[in-house]
Amino acid sequence: MIKKLVFVFIALFAIKSYAQEGTASPYSFYGMGSLKFKGTVESRSMGGLSVYSDSIHINLRNPASYASKNLAIYNNESRPVKFAIGGSHTNAKLKSDTASDEVNSSTLDYLAMSFPIGRFGLGMGLIPYTSVGYKLETLNNNNDLSTKFRGEGGVNKVYASLGYLVMDGLSVGVDLGYNFGNVKNNTIEYVYTNEGSLAQYQTREDNRSDIGGLSANFGIIFSKMIQDKFELTTSLTFRPEMNLNSENSRTYNTITINAINDQEYVINSIEADLASQGLKSTDLVLPTKLSLGAGIGQPRIWFVGAEYTYLNTKAFKNELYASSDSAGNVTYSNASTVSIGGFVIPDYNSFSSYFKRVVYRAGVRFEGTGLNINDQAINEFGISFGVGLPMGNTFSNANLGVEFGKRGTTSENLIQENFINFQLSFSFNDRWFQKRRFN
């Protein structure tokens, strides 16, 4: 197990070194950024479906999954210690009515671990909640650069989860998390001389928000065998509304811009008095979230299910940028996601064929993000595929996934994103606390 952990930390270092912003979406300009998918590659490969859980994979969406039943197929051996790490790379083509561009981003998506403790299961990990990464430009009537917007950062969550197996087939759980991070952005309004050349001095507005606060998530999983062949599984998760604190700063800078390399040089700066405006410290609403799911299948052979998620994003408000949102005709409505997916394993116990032991996954999702710009709802669609590849023994595995999707629209001068998301994860499992038996 130590060798496996060393490998994981090497992989973590490599991914973090390579990673840029976690997103390159222009829609991360709004709110706290684009919401990151809270789930494993296995879940994402099934359209985001998280109703299914077992003893050898971590389910990041439902804390009740940490108290799953034992590995009955291995002579009722105890649940293994699980360690999971996942990352992704996204290529997106952005297009509007008049132009197009291509962007790429890579990110570490999660780092998680779980321990069995009798009827309890303990989990902990680190996952991103939102991500900001955009570079936007507007042109004036002379087709010259008018405004430049740039942003980076995001909010991450470190969490601890506890699940309890109430009885065979029924488990409950809770996770408590601390959300932290910062969002930085700046805006330059370009000024030109009467002759049409760029003025020597420009003004750049820099904003920074340092965000922190607690959150909680509750979950239930219930499963029951039907006719001793099929297993019905249902799940519920609920996150109550909570507030995150945002400590804000704003600076106005006089800058010069190198015409050759576009490098910016600050001449002087003035700190805005946000305290007098009541904006130095503000609250950001972490909205209520409710997920309901159900599915049916044959254990270790196949599974298919559906899940509905509701997010009360209508309650979101960012007072620091309220005037900007109003000027941009931005409103928030309640968000929802429908996920449908499943998996099939040709023969999990095959010794003659490796590919019969591979898990084949697929799914589709339809998402209303809750963001509305210029009276246009920003919706998202994705179709995903993936495989789970056994590694060494029957516990550990590598998971590959790909998702093809679309976000946004070209109507009302907006931007449509057509993206391909590649995902890779490793799930390492071992039994640390198995009792030795002697005959």
N, C-alpha and C positions, 0 to 999 in steps of 0.2 A: 504493500500500500504506500510506503514512503516513496518508492520510485515513481509511483503514479502521481503523487502530490508534487514531486519535483518537476515532473513533466508538465503538469497543469500550470505551475507558476512560471515556467519557461514560456509556455504558450501565452499566458496572460501578459507577460512582459512584451512578447513579440507583437501581440495584437494592439496593446496600448501604444507601443512605439510607432506602429503603422497608422493608427487611427487619426483621422482628422475630426472635424465636427461630426456629431452623430447624425446630422441631416444636412441636406442642401436644398430643402424645400422653401420656396418663397413664402409659403403659408406659415412657416415658423416665425414670421414677423409678428404674428398676433398672439395675444395672451402671454402665457409662460413658454410658448413654443409648441412644436408638434408633439402630441402624446406618443410616447414609445409603447410598443406592445409589451405588456407584462406577461411573459410566458416563454416557454422553452421552444427550441427548434421543432421538437416533436409536435407540440401543440400548434405552432404556426403552420406546419406542413399540412395540418388538417383544417385549414381555414380559420385558425385561432380557437378551435374547439378545446375546452379544458375540462369537460365533464368527466372524461376518462382518466383514471389513475391506477397505478399498479405499484408493486413493491420494488421495482428496479429503476424507476424514473421519477425525477422530482417534478411536482406540479406546482408552479409558482403562483397560480391563480387562486387556488383553494387551500387554505391552511389545514383543513380537515384531512387532506391527502397524506399528511405526515404520519398519520396513525393507521395506515393501510394494513390489511391482513398479512399474515406471514406467508412465506414461500412454501405453500403446501405441496407443490410439485417436487420439492426437494426434501421429502421426509419431514415436513413441518419445521424446517430450519428457521432460525430467526431472521427478521428483516435485516437487510444489509445497511451499512453506512453508505450514503450516496454523496457523490461529489460531482457537480456539473458546471461546465463553463461553455459559453456560447458567444459567437460574434457574427456579424453580417456585413455585407458590402452591397451598396445600392447604386445602380446606374439609372439615371432618370433623364428623359428627354422632355424639356420644357418648351411649350409652344403657345403663342398668342396669335391674334389675327394678323400680326405684322412681322413677327420674328420668331426665332427658335434658338435653343441652346441645349447643351448637354452638360450634366453635372454628375459627380461621383462623391460618395461618402462611405466611410468605414467606421465601425464602432464595436466596442465590447458590449454585449447585450445583457449578460448576467454572469454572476459568480455565486454559486449556492452550495450548501451542504446540509445534510440531515442525519440525525442519529435516532435509532430506536431505543426507547426506554420503557420496557414492559408494554403496557397498553397505551403508553404515550409515545409521541414522536416529536422531536425537537428539530427545528430548521432555522437556518440563518443565511444571510446572503446580502449581496449588493446588486441593485438593478437601477437603470435610468428610468425616470418618470417622464420628463420632457426633454426635448433637445432643440436648440436654436442654432441655425447656420444659414445665413442668406446674404447675398450681394445683389442689390437691385438698383437699377438706374432708370430715370425718366428723362425724356427729351423735350425741349421747348419747340416753339413754332418754327424756329430756324434749323431744327434738327440738331441742335447743340445740346450737350449734357446739361440738364437742369438741376436734378437732385440725385444724390447717391445715398443709399441706405445700406448699412452693414450691421450684422449681428452675430453673436456667438454665445455659447454657454448652454445652460440647461440645469435641470433639477434631478438629483439622484436620490435614491432611498436605500438606507441600510436597515435591515429588518431582522426580527426574531419571531419565529412561529412556534406554536404549540398545538399539537393535535391529540385527541383522545378517542380511543376506540370504545364507544359506549357498549356495543354488543356486536356480534358478528353481522357485518353488513351496514352498520351505522357508525359514523364517526363525525366528530365536531372539531372545530379548531378556531384559533384566533392568531392573527399576527399584528405586531406593533412595530411601527417603523418611524424612523426619523428622516425627514426630507431635508436636503440641503443642496446648495449650489448657488450659482449666480448667473445673471443674464446681462450681457453688455451689448450696447448698440450705439451707433453714431450716425449722424445725418449731416450732409453738406449741401447747402443751397448755393449753387454756383452763380456768381455775379460776373457780368461782362461789361466791357467798356463800350462807349458809343460807337467805336469802330468795329465792335463784334469780337474783339480778342478777350481772353480770360483776364480778369482783374488780378492785380498783383497779390491782394489779400482776400482770403475767403474766410467764412465762419463755419466752424464745425461744432455741433452739439453732441456731447458724450453723455450717455446715461449708463448707470450701473445699479442693479438691484441684487442684494445679497439676501437669499431666501432660506428660511428654516422653519421647521415645525413638525409636530407629531401627526401620525395618522394611524388608523386601526382598520382591520378587515376581518370579518367573521365568515365562517363557512360551515356547510353541512354536506355530507355525501351519504347517500343511501343506495345500497345495491341489494338485489334479491334474485335468486335463481328461479327460473320459470321452466317447469317440466324437466328439471335436472339437466337442461341442455343450454338454454339461453339465459343470459344474465342481463337484467334491467338495471340501469344505473341512473340516478338523478342527483343533481347538485344545486346548491344555492350559495351565493356569496353576497355579502352586503358590507358596504363601506359607508359609514355615516359622514355627514358633512362636517368638515373641520377647517380651521383657518391656519394659513401659513403666514408668518411675519416676513415682511420685506423691508429691509433697510436700504434706502435709496439715496443716490447722489446724482447731480447733474452739473456739467461744466460746459461753459461756452469758451471756445478757443478761436483765436485768430491764427490762421495758418497760411503758409505758402505751399504751392504744389509744384514739384519739379515736372516740367512739361515732357521730359524724356522718359523717366521711369515711373511717373505718377506718385512718387514718394511725397509724403506730407510732413511738413516741419512746423511745429508749434512756436509761435512768436510770443504770445501771452495767453493767460487763462483767467477766467472769472468763475468762481464757484457760485452756483445759484442758491438762493436762500429758500430751500424747500420746506424748512421748519415753519416759516411764517405762512406758508400755503397749506400746511397740514399734510405734506407729502413726504416728509423725511422718513417716517415709519408708517407703513400701510399694511392692510391685511389682504391676502389673496385667498379666495374661497376654494378649498379643495372639495369639489361637488360630491353629492351623494351618488353612489354607484350600486346597482343591483344587477346580478346575473342569475339566470335560470337556465338549466340545461337538462337534457335527458337523452339516453341512448340505449341501444340494445346490441348484443353480440354474443358470440361464443368465446369464452375465455381462452386467450392465447391462440385464437384462430382469426377472428374478425370482429370489428366493431363499427357501428355507424351511429351518429348522433347529431343533435342540433342544440344551439344555445342562443339565447337572447340576452343582450346587455343594454341596460339603460343608464345614462349618465346625465345628471341634472346640471348641464353646463349653462343653462339659462341663468343660473344664479351667479355665474362668474362675472367679476368686475375687477379691472386693474385701474385704480384711480390715477396712477402716475401717467397713464397714456389715454385717459378718458377723452380728452379733447382730440387726440389724434384719431381714435376710433370713430368719434362722431364725425370728424371731417371726412374720413374715408368711408362713411356709410357702412359701418361694421356693427352687426348685432350678433347676439348669441341665443341659440335655441337649444332645447334638450337634444342630446345626441343618443344614438342607438346603433347597435350592431347585431346582425344576424349571421351566425356561423353554422355551416353544415360541413361535416367531414367524417373521416373514419380511416381505418387501416385494415390490412389483411396480411396474415403470415401463412404462407403455403404449408409449412411443416416446421414448427418451432423446435422439434426434437430430432430433426433429420441429421444423420451422421454421414450420409452419402452425398448430400448437396448443400453447399454453403448458401446458395441463393434461395433455397427453400426456407432457410432460417432468417432471411432478411425481412424486415418489416417494411411494407409498402404503404405509403400514406398519401392522401389527397383531400382537398377541401376547397370551399369557396366562402367568401364573406361579402356582405353588403353593409356599408357603414355610412351613416349620416354624422358628420363630425360635429355638428352644432354650430359651425362657423358660417355666417352669412355675410357676403360682401356685395354691395350694389344690388341688393335684393336677390342675389343668387346663392342658393345653398351649396356649400362645398361638400360634395359627397365623394366616397371612395369605394372602389371595387377591387377585389383581388381573388385570383385563383392560384392554388398552391399545390405542390407535389413534393414528396420527400421519401427518403429511405433511411432505415435504421440498420447499421452494419455491425453485427456481433464482432467483438474484439477479444481474442484470446480465450475467454470463458463465457459462459452463458449470462453473466451479470453485466459486464461492461460493454459499451457500444459507442460508435461514432454515428452522428446523425447529419445528413445532408438535406438541405431543402432549397427550393426555389419558388418564388412568387412573382407572378405577372399581374400588374395592376394599373389602375388609373385613379388620379385624384384631380378634382377641380374641373373647370370648364373654360372655354375660350370666349364665352358670352360676356357682354358688358365689360370688355377690355381686361378680362381676367386671364389667368394662366392655367393651362392643363398640363399635368404631369403624367407621363407614361413611364412606368418604372419596372425594373427587374431587380428583385432582391435575392441575393444568394446568402444562405445561412450555413453555418458549420458549428457543431457542438460535440463535446465529449462528455459522456456520462460514465463515471468510474464507480464501481460498487465493490464492497468487500465486507466480510463478516469479522468485526473486531472483537465481539463479545460472545462468540459461540463457545458454549461449554464443551470441554474435552470429555470424551467418553471412552472408557476402557472396559474390555470384556475380561 
